[in-house]
Amino acid sequence: MSREIILASGSNYRRELLARLGLSFRSVVPPVDEEALKHGDLAPDRLAAELARLKAESVSPSFPAALIIGSDQLVEIEGRILGKPGTKAGAIEQLETLSGRTHQLITALALWVDGATSLHVDTTRLKMRPLSGEEIARYVDADDPLDCAGSYKIEARGIALFDRIDSVDHSAIQGLPLIELTSRLRALGYAVP
C-alpha cells in the first residue's frame, strides 16, 4: 500500500494541479516564514529549492510515515526576485518591470520520504510583450493576480501578456511541475496513469 500523500501548501493552484493526478492527498499549510529567507544571498534557483525543502520538512514531524510534497515559485529578472505582489499597486509595478522583457519563472519541487528530501528545480523562460499602462491596469482588474509570483496567471487571461514561453513542463508555470512529480511518484510505486 502506498504512503499517504501530504501537500505542504495552502495554495489552491497547487491543490488543483495535484488533484489532476487522481491521487488522494491532504493539504497542510507549512509553518515557514518565506519572507525571512528571501532577504538572504541565495541564488534564485537555490532559494526556491530551499523554500520547497523547508515547506516539506516543516510538516514531516506530524506525518512521519507520509510522502510530503513541498513546492515554491518565484520570478527572477536580472537578479531581482519577484514574489507575490499582495496588492494591486504591487501587481502593476511588477508587470511594468516585466513588460517587454524576458524573465525566468523558477518552480522548485521537494519530496520528503523517510527523513530524506529530494529536490527538482524547473526553470521557464518567458518573454512578455510590451504592455501599456492601460493594458496592465485592465489585466490586473480582470485576473486579480495578487497571489501569483510575477503578477500573472498563465492559466487565465495572463497568457495574452506573452510573446514567447520556453518550458519543459507547462504545469510548473502554474505552481507544481507535474511531469517530474509524476515520474517520481511512479518510481515510488504510486499508480499514476
C-alpha positions as CSV (number, residue, x, y, z in Angstrom):
1,M,0.0,0.0,0.0
2,S,1.3,3.5,-0.9
3,R,2.0,6.1,1.8
4,E,-0.4,8.9,2.5
5,I,0.4,12.0,0.4
6,I,0.6,15.3,2.1
7,L,0.8,18.5,0.1
8,A,2.7,21.1,2.2
9,S,0.9,24.0,0.8
10,G,-2.2,26.2,1.2
11,S,-2.2,27.1,-2.4
12,N,-5.4,26.5,-4.3
13,Y,-3.4,26.3,-7.5
14,R,-1.1,23.5,-6.2
15,R,-4.1,21.6,-4.9
16,E,-5.9,21.8,-8.2
17,L,-2.7,20.7,-10.0
18,L,-2.1,17.7,-7.7
19,A,-5.7,16.7,-8.0
20,R,-5.3,16.2,-11.7
21,L,-3.2,13.1,-11.0
22,G,-6.2,11.4,-9.4
23,L,-4.4,10.6,-6.1
24,S,-5.8,11.0,-2.7
25,F,-4.0,13.6,-0.6
26,R,-4.3,16.1,2.2
27,S,-3.2,19.7,2.1
28,V,-1.4,21.2,5.1
29,V,-0.2,24.8,5.4
30,P,3.5,24.7,6.3
31,P,4.7,26.9,9.1
32,V,7.5,28.5,7.1
33,D,8.4,32.2,7.1
34,E,9.2,32.6,3.4
35,E,9.9,36.3,3.6
36,A,12.7,35.8,6.1
37,L,14.6,33.6,3.7
38,K,14.1,35.8,0.7
39,H,16.3,38.5,2.2
40,G,19.4,36.3,2.2
41,D,22.0,35.9,-0.5
42,L,20.9,32.6,-2.1
43,A,20.7,32.4,-5.9
44,P,17.1,32.3,-7.1
45,D,17.1,28.6,-8.0
46,R,18.7,27.7,-4.7
47,L,16.2,30.0,-2.8
48,A,13.2,28.3,-4.5
49,A,14.6,24.8,-3.7
50,E,15.4,25.8,-0.1
51,L,11.9,27.1,0.4
52,A,10.3,24.0,-1.1
53,R,12.5,21.8,1.1
54,L,11.6,23.8,4.2
55,K,7.9,23.5,3.5
56,A,8.1,19.7,3.1
57,E,10.3,19.2,6.1
58,S,8.3,21.5,8.4
59,V,5.2,19.3,8.3
60,S,7.2,16.0,8.4
61,P,7.1,15.7,12.3
62,S,3.3,15.5,12.1
63,F,3.3,12.9,9.3
64,P,6.4,10.8,9.6
65,A,5.1,7.9,7.5
66,A,3.8,10.1,4.7
67,L,5.2,11.2,1.4
68,I,5.3,15.0,1.6
69,I,5.3,17.4,-1.3
70,G,6.7,20.9,-1.0
71,S,6.9,23.5,-3.7
72,D,7.9,27.1,-4.2
73,Q,7.9,29.5,-7.0
74,L,9.5,32.8,-7.8
75,V,10.2,35.1,-10.7
76,E,13.8,36.3,-11.4
77,I,14.6,39.2,-13.7
78,E,18.2,40.4,-14.0
79,G,19.0,39.3,-10.4
80,R,15.9,40.7,-8.9
81,I,13.4,38.3,-7.3
82,L,9.7,39.0,-7.6
83,G,7.3,37.1,-5.3
84,K,3.6,37.5,-4.8
85,P,2.6,41.2,-5.1
86,G,-0.1,41.2,-2.5
87,T,-1.6,44.5,-3.6
88,K,-3.0,45.9,-6.9
89,A,-0.2,48.6,-6.8
90,G,2.4,45.8,-6.3
91,A,1.0,43.8,-9.3
92,I,1.1,46.9,-11.5
93,E,4.7,47.6,-10.5
94,Q,5.7,44.0,-11.2
95,L,4.1,44.0,-14.6
96,E,5.7,47.3,-15.5
97,T,9.0,45.8,-14.6
98,L,8.4,42.7,-16.8
99,S,6.8,44.5,-19.7
100,G,8.8,43.9,-22.9
101,R,11.4,41.8,-21.2
102,T,12.4,38.2,-20.7
103,H,12.4,36.7,-17.2
104,Q,12.7,33.3,-15.5
105,L,9.9,31.6,-13.6
106,I,11.6,29.2,-11.1
107,T,9.5,26.4,-9.7
108,A,11.0,24.0,-7.1
109,L,9.7,20.7,-6.0
110,A,10.7,18.8,-2.8
111,L,9.7,15.3,-1.9
112,W,10.2,14.2,1.7
113,V,10.2,10.4,2.4
114,D,11.6,8.6,5.4
115,G,13.7,11.6,6.6
116,A,15.3,12.3,3.2
117,T,14.4,15.1,0.8
118,S,14.9,15.1,-2.9
119,L,14.7,18.3,-5.0
120,H,14.0,19.3,-8.5
121,V,14.0,22.8,-10.0
122,D,12.1,23.7,-13.2
123,T,13.1,27.0,-15.0
124,T,10.8,28.5,-17.6
125,R,11.9,31.5,-19.7
126,L,9.1,33.9,-20.5
127,K,9.2,36.9,-22.9
128,M,6.4,39.4,-22.0
129,R,5.2,41.6,-24.8
130,P,5.5,45.4,-24.3
131,L,2.4,46.5,-22.3
132,S,0.8,49.9,-22.0
133,G,-0.3,51.2,-18.6
134,E,-3.9,50.8,-19.7
135,E,-3.3,47.1,-20.6
136,I,-1.6,46.4,-17.3
137,A,-4.4,48.0,-15.3
138,R,-7.1,46.2,-17.4
139,Y,-5.3,42.9,-16.9
140,V,-4.9,43.3,-13.1
141,D,-8.6,44.2,-12.8
142,A,-9.5,41.1,-14.9
143,D,-7.3,38.4,-13.4
144,D,-6.6,39.8,-9.9
145,P,-3.1,38.2,-9.8
146,L,-2.2,39.4,-6.3
147,D,-1.3,35.9,-5.1
148,C,0.9,35.0,-8.1
149,A,4.7,35.4,-8.4
150,G,5.2,37.9,-11.2
151,S,1.6,39.1,-11.1
152,Y,0.2,37.0,-13.9
153,K,-2.0,33.9,-14.3
154,I,-1.0,31.9,-17.4
155,E,-4.0,29.6,-17.0
156,A,-6.3,32.6,-17.3
157,R,-6.0,35.9,-19.3
158,G,-2.3,36.2,-18.4
159,I,-1.4,34.1,-21.5
160,A,-2.2,37.2,-23.6
161,L,0.7,39.1,-22.0
162,F,3.4,37.0,-23.6
163,D,5.2,36.7,-26.9
164,R,7.1,33.5,-26.1
165,I,7.2,30.8,-23.4
166,D,10.0,28.2,-23.3
167,S,9.1,25.5,-20.9
168,V,9.7,21.8,-20.3
169,D,6.6,21.4,-18.2
170,H,3.7,23.9,-18.6
171,S,2.2,22.8,-15.2
172,A,5.3,24.2,-13.5
173,I,4.3,27.6,-14.6
174,Q,1.1,27.2,-12.6
175,G,3.0,26.1,-9.5
176,L,3.8,22.4,-9.5
177,P,5.9,20.5,-12.1
178,L,3.6,17.6,-12.7
179,I,5.8,15.8,-15.3
180,E,8.7,15.5,-12.8
181,L,6.3,14.8,-9.9
182,T,4.5,12.0,-11.8
183,S,7.9,10.4,-12.7
184,R,8.9,10.4,-9.1
185,L,5.6,9.2,-7.7
186,R,5.6,6.3,-10.2
187,A,9.1,5.3,-9.1
188,L,7.8,5.2,-5.5
189,G,5.1,2.8,-6.5
190,Y,2.1,5.1,-6.9
191,A,-0.4,4.2,-9.6
192,V,-0.4,7.4,-11.7
193,P,-1.8,6.9,-15.3
